[in-house]
Amino acid sequence: MVWVPVTSSTVTFVSDGGPLLINVDMALLGLGGASSYFSCRPAIDGRWAGEYGNFPNVLWTEGLNFTQGGWRSWAKSRLYPGVPAGAHVLTIECMKDAEAVMRVGHDIIPQSVSVIEMH
């Protein structure tokens, strides 16, 4: 299984080095009626955001989700410490089990990604 970037989720930002509150809200579609396990996570400059704060890097880093076909809303808000000051690129990555056929995003269900630096 491989983490795949969701290209439409890319956000650029500049940080002063404070903890970052990252909010993600998106829709995922499990196709074909098959049971599908998936996870999504924020990546900063190509690294899972939790790595900067030494969070445990387990397979489903931001939690395991399930859909049995149809749309599934996925939202996550989490504080990520340790990201250094400077310009960064945030992208949401998703991973699915081998049998799953998934699509991310929908024309009438907008996705939202935000980064708020805490001071």
GIGI-V537572 format. One record per run of one state. SS is the DSSP state (h for helix, s for strand, l for the rest). FROM is the first residue (numbers start at 0). TO is the last residue. Records with the same first field share a line. If there is no record, write none. Layout:
SS=FROM-TO + FROM-TO
//
This chain:
l=0-2 + 5-5 + 9-9 + 15-18 + 44-45 + 53-63 + 80-84 + 96-100 + 104-110 + 117-118
s=3-4 + 10-14 + 19-43 + 46-47 + 64-79 + 85-95 + 101-103 + 111-116
h=6-8 + 48-52
//
